[in-house]
Amino acid sequence: QVQLVESGGGLVQPGGSLRLSCAASGFTFSSYVMSWYRQTPGKERELVAGITSTGGITNYLDSVKGRFTISRDNRKNTLYLQMNNLKPEDTAVYYCNANRKGTTGRIYDYWGQGTRVTVSS
């Protein structure tokens, strides 16, 4: 079955770094647009970064540009998010998402269980 398993979250001081990973299985990873979202209590889930199936195009939330880098390894079926210069406002649960529109128009959309990132001194 489809699985997206995030890891790498934790507690870090402001200015620190973390690297999130998302291990995918049960679907053709290299055919999917992959993204990282985050959510804090009482707020809607927001898109942090996305990357096309081949990795050729990336996009970022304005507030993380220059600090976060999304990447993927299609040989390892793994998505990454390198987060540098972390700020308290980056504190959230981070989710991995896989998305693809099939030839019939059907949308395939999968989510991981989330990994918590806490930025605090």
N, C-alpha and C positions, 0 to 999 in steps of 0.2 A: 504494500500500500504506500501511498505518498507520505513522505516524512520530510519535515524541515526541522532540524535541531540546531538551535542557537547555543552558543557558548561564548565565554570570554568576558561576561559582565562582572561587575563587582564594585567595590568601594575604592575611589581614587581621590586624591587631593586636587584642588583647583590647579590647573596648569599641567596636570599629569596626562598620561596616555593610556589607552586601552585598545585592544584589537578584538573585535567581534568576529566570530565565524558562524557560518550557517551551512551545515552538512545536509545535502539533499539526496533523496533516494526515492525510487518508485515512479519516476517520470524522466523524460528526456531533458535533463537540466540545460543542455546547450541550446535548446529551442525556446527557452523562456526568458523574458525580461525579468530581471531580479531587482528587488528593491529592499531598502531598510526603512521601516516606519518606527515612530516612537509615540508613546502615550503616557500622559500623566493623569492622575485622578481628576475627574471633573472636566477633562478636555478631550476633544476629538483626537483620534489617531492622526498624526501628520507624517507626510512623506519627508524623509530625511535625505535620501539619495537613491538614485536608480541607475541601472546599467543595462545596456542592450544585450541581446543574446550572445553576440560575438565580443562584447566588451569595448566596442569601438566608440560608443557614445555614453557619456555619463551626465547626470544632472544632480544638482544639490539644492537643498533649502538654503536661502540666502544667509541665514545666521550661522551656517556651518561651513560655508565656502572658505577655502584656504586652511581649514583645520581638519576636516574629515576627507578621507579618500575611500571610495568604493572600488572594489576589484573582484574579479572572479577567476577561478581556475576550472575550466570546463573538463579538464582531464581528471580532476579530483572531485568534481561535482560539488564545489564549495564556493560560497560567497563570503566576502570579507568586508569589514568596515574598520579602517584605521582611524582612530579618533585621537587627535593631538590637541594640546592646549585646552583641555576640558574645562568647562565652566559649570557653576552650580545649576544654571538653567538647562544644561544638558541632561540633568537627572531625569530618568524616565525608564519605562520598560521598552526595550527595543525588539522589534519584530522583523523577521525575515518574510518576504513575500515573493511568490513566483506567479507570473501571469503570462498567459498566451491566448491569442484569439485564433481558434481553429479555422480551417478552410470553409466550414459551414456557418461560421459566425459564432459558434459556441465559445464562451469564455471559460477558460480554465484558470482558477485562482486558488492558490494554496497559501496557508499561513503556518508559521511556526508557533511555538508556545511562549516565546518571549524570553529575554534575558534582562535582568535588572542592572541598570547602571546608576550608581549614586556618586555624585561629585560633591564632596564636603570636606572641610578641614576639621 
